[in-house]
Amino acid sequence: MCDVCGKVVHGRRNLRRHMWIHKEPLRCPQCPKFSTTRPNTFRAHMERHRGEGKYPCKQCGWFAPVLAELKTHMLCVHSEAKPFMCDLCGKFFKLIGNLKNHVRTIHSDARPFACDKCNYTSKTKEGLCRHNNNVHSDRKLTCPHCGFYTFQKSTLEKHMDLHSDDRQHKCPQCTYGFKESNALKRHIEEVHAEAKPFMCDLCGKFFKLIGNLKNHVRTIHSDARPFACDKCNYTSKTKEGLCRHNNNVHSDRKLTCPHCGFYTFQKSTLEKHMDLHSDDRQHKCPHCTYGFKESNALKRHIEEVHAGKTCRSQVGYR
């Protein structure tokens, strides 16, 4: 739970992200689109404006130490283009690294990060760290007032502040206190208005129904994969995952692009892809059948795809 506004946020990582909204963003006076709530990131960015780099940006005077970083800067700060499309869901990304991470975490069953203490595997490094903290850590720090626990001293200190006497707006149903009445009201609405009596012992998340808690434990904290494919040896934690597998692997509803061989199982995704071949995209690629509405997008496509780099996910191609 956020100790500033009282909003219930499940998971330490989500709480850290949520806390960013309470910080005043630091904005670069020379790059209109650049802002961050992290002082270290802001200082590093501003140092580049003082000429600490080899390659200058012609639009804002920012310097990059390598050409690749300058290209990334131009794409993120001075461009609205998102040239990297996921072939499975049609979502666009500015950077190829973001696309690869999206495919790995959302559409792939690969779990390359393995625990060296048990047989647990994770899609992400962050998930493995969270597992080690929740299961194998002996540094559990517990709140003496309510049983809340964490593995970080700073997190416990922030939590303990909820029980401090200087928080005048006390919750009548638990030991939490708040500095503002609106935060107390939000806390009561989210935590006590509709009781959630079933708590996950591994992460502290609450649920209204025991069935919801069991499903949470099975999908988030368990290695059990009870949903088995009847056509191959694939198994899934959820029924939805099994359905997605059947659509991607065993479906005979494959929809194929007549221009380049791209295929998908969703009509809307194929329609988005077909738009790349439409006649109203005047900037045509000389190497393939793709077209673009802006010359910059075509230039970037040629640099990424036809100069030895990969622009699009290979998933979905024959």
MOQUI-V100302 format. One record per residue. RES is the residue in three letters. SS is DSSP state (hx for helix, st for strand, lp for the rest). Layout:
BEGIN
res=RES ss=SS
res=RES ss=SS
END
This chain:
BEGIN
res=MET ss=lp
res=CYS ss=lp
res=ASP ss=lp
res=VAL ss=lp
res=CYS ss=lp
res=GLY ss=lp
res=LYS ss=lp
res=VAL ss=lp
res=VAL ss=lp
res=HIS ss=lp
res=GLY ss=lp
res=ARG ss=hx
res=ARG ss=hx
res=ASN ss=hx
res=LEU ss=hx
res=ARG ss=hx
res=ARG ss=hx
res=HIS ss=hx
res=MET ss=hx
res=TRP ss=hx
res=ILE ss=hx
res=HIS ss=hx
res=LYS ss=lp
res=GLU ss=lp
res=PRO ss=lp
res=LEU ss=st
res=ARG ss=st
res=CYS ss=lp
res=PRO ss=lp
res=GLN ss=lp
res=CYS ss=lp
res=PRO ss=lp
res=LYS ss=lp
res=PHE ss=lp
res=SER ss=st
res=THR ss=st
res=THR ss=lp
res=ARG ss=lp
res=PRO ss=hx
res=ASN ss=hx
res=THR ss=hx
res=PHE ss=hx
res=ARG ss=hx
res=ALA ss=hx
res=HIS ss=hx
res=MET ss=hx
res=GLU ss=hx
res=ARG ss=hx
res=HIS ss=hx
res=ARG ss=lp
res=GLY ss=lp
res=GLU ss=lp
res=GLY ss=lp
res=LYS ss=lp
res=TYR ss=st
res=PRO ss=st
res=CYS ss=lp
res=LYS ss=lp
res=GLN ss=lp
res=CYS ss=lp
res=GLY ss=lp
res=TRP ss=lp
res=PHE ss=st
res=ALA ss=st
res=PRO ss=lp
res=VAL ss=lp
res=LEU ss=hx
res=ALA ss=hx
res=GLU ss=hx
res=LEU ss=hx
res=LYS ss=hx
res=THR ss=hx
res=HIS ss=hx
res=MET ss=hx
res=LEU ss=hx
res=CYS ss=hx
res=VAL ss=hx
res=HIS ss=lp
res=SER ss=lp
res=GLU ss=lp
res=ALA ss=lp
res=LYS ss=lp
res=PRO ss=lp
res=PHE ss=st
res=MET ss=st
res=CYS ss=lp
res=ASP ss=lp
res=LEU ss=lp
res=CYS ss=lp
res=GLY ss=lp
res=LYS ss=lp
res=PHE ss=st
res=PHE ss=st
res=LYS ss=lp
res=LEU ss=lp
res=ILE ss=hx
res=GLY ss=hx
res=ASN ss=hx
res=LEU ss=hx
res=LYS ss=hx
res=ASN ss=hx
res=HIS ss=hx
res=VAL ss=hx
res=ARG ss=hx
res=THR ss=hx
res=ILE ss=hx
res=HIS ss=hx
res=SER ss=lp
res=ASP ss=lp
res=ALA ss=lp
res=ARG ss=lp
res=PRO ss=lp
res=PHE ss=st
res=ALA ss=st
res=CYS ss=lp
res=ASP ss=lp
res=LYS ss=lp
res=CYS ss=lp
res=ASN ss=lp
res=TYR ss=lp
res=THR ss=st
res=SER ss=st
res=LYS ss=lp
res=THR ss=lp
res=LYS ss=hx
res=GLU ss=hx
res=GLY ss=hx
res=LEU ss=hx
res=CYS ss=hx
res=ARG ss=hx
res=HIS ss=hx
res=ASN ss=hx
res=ASN ss=hx
res=ASN ss=hx
res=VAL ss=hx
res=HIS ss=hx
res=SER ss=lp
res=ASP ss=lp
res=ARG ss=lp
res=LYS ss=lp
res=LEU ss=st
res=THR ss=st
res=CYS ss=lp
res=PRO ss=lp
res=HIS ss=lp
res=CYS ss=lp
res=GLY ss=lp
res=PHE ss=lp
res=TYR ss=st
res=THR ss=st
res=PHE ss=lp
res=GLN ss=lp
res=LYS ss=hx
res=SER ss=hx
res=THR ss=hx
res=LEU ss=hx
res=GLU ss=hx
res=LYS ss=hx
res=HIS ss=hx
res=MET ss=hx
res=ASP ss=hx
res=LEU ss=hx
res=HIS ss=hx
res=SER ss=lp
res=ASP ss=lp
res=ASP ss=lp
res=ARG ss=lp
res=GLN ss=lp
res=HIS ss=st
res=LYS ss=st
res=CYS ss=lp
res=PRO ss=lp
res=GLN ss=lp
res=CYS ss=lp
res=THR ss=lp
res=TYR ss=lp
res=GLY ss=st
res=PHE ss=st
res=LYS ss=lp
res=GLU ss=lp
res=SER ss=hx
res=ASN ss=hx
res=ALA ss=hx
res=LEU ss=hx
res=LYS ss=hx
res=ARG ss=hx
res=HIS ss=hx
res=ILE ss=hx
res=GLU ss=hx
res=GLU ss=hx
res=VAL ss=hx
res=HIS ss=hx
res=ALA ss=lp
res=GLU ss=lp
res=ALA ss=lp
res=LYS ss=lp
res=PRO ss=lp
res=PHE ss=st
res=MET ss=st
res=CYS ss=lp
res=ASP ss=lp
res=LEU ss=lp
res=CYS ss=lp
res=GLY ss=lp
res=LYS ss=lp
res=PHE ss=st
res=PHE ss=st
res=LYS ss=lp
res=LEU ss=lp
res=ILE ss=hx
res=GLY ss=hx
res=ASN ss=hx
res=LEU ss=hx
res=LYS ss=hx
res=ASN ss=hx
res=HIS ss=hx
res=VAL ss=hx
res=ARG ss=hx
res=THR ss=hx
res=ILE ss=hx
res=HIS ss=hx
res=SER ss=lp
res=ASP ss=lp
res=ALA ss=lp
res=ARG ss=lp
res=PRO ss=lp
res=PHE ss=st
res=ALA ss=st
res=CYS ss=lp
res=ASP ss=lp
res=LYS ss=lp
res=CYS ss=lp
res=ASN ss=lp
res=TYR ss=lp
res=THR ss=st
res=SER ss=st
res=LYS ss=lp
res=THR ss=lp
res=LYS ss=hx
res=GLU ss=hx
res=GLY ss=hx
res=LEU ss=hx
res=CYS ss=hx
res=ARG ss=hx
res=HIS ss=hx
res=ASN ss=hx
res=ASN ss=hx
res=ASN ss=hx
res=VAL ss=hx
res=HIS ss=hx
res=SER ss=lp
res=ASP ss=lp
res=ARG ss=lp
res=LYS ss=lp
res=LEU ss=st
res=THR ss=st
res=CYS ss=lp
res=PRO ss=lp
res=HIS ss=lp
res=CYS ss=lp
res=GLY ss=lp
res=PHE ss=lp
res=TYR ss=st
res=THR ss=st
res=PHE ss=lp
res=GLN ss=lp
res=LYS ss=hx
res=SER ss=hx
res=THR ss=hx
res=LEU ss=hx
res=GLU ss=hx
res=LYS ss=hx
res=HIS ss=hx
res=MET ss=hx
res=ASP ss=hx
res=LEU ss=hx
res=HIS ss=hx
res=SER ss=lp
res=ASP ss=lp
res=ASP ss=lp
res=ARG ss=lp
res=GLN ss=lp
res=HIS ss=st
res=LYS ss=st
res=CYS ss=lp
res=PRO ss=lp
res=HIS ss=lp
res=CYS ss=lp
res=THR ss=lp
res=TYR ss=lp
res=GLY ss=st
res=PHE ss=st
res=LYS ss=lp
res=GLU ss=lp
res=SER ss=hx
res=ASN ss=hx
res=ALA ss=hx
res=LEU ss=hx
res=LYS ss=hx
res=ARG ss=hx
res=HIS ss=hx
res=ILE ss=hx
res=GLU ss=hx
res=GLU ss=hx
res=VAL ss=hx
res=HIS ss=lp
res=ALA ss=lp
res=GLY ss=lp
res=LYS ss=lp
res=THR ss=lp
res=CYS ss=lp
res=ARG ss=lp
res=SER ss=lp
res=GLN ss=lp
res=VAL ss=lp
res=GLY ss=lp
res=TYR ss=lp
res=ARG ss=lp
END
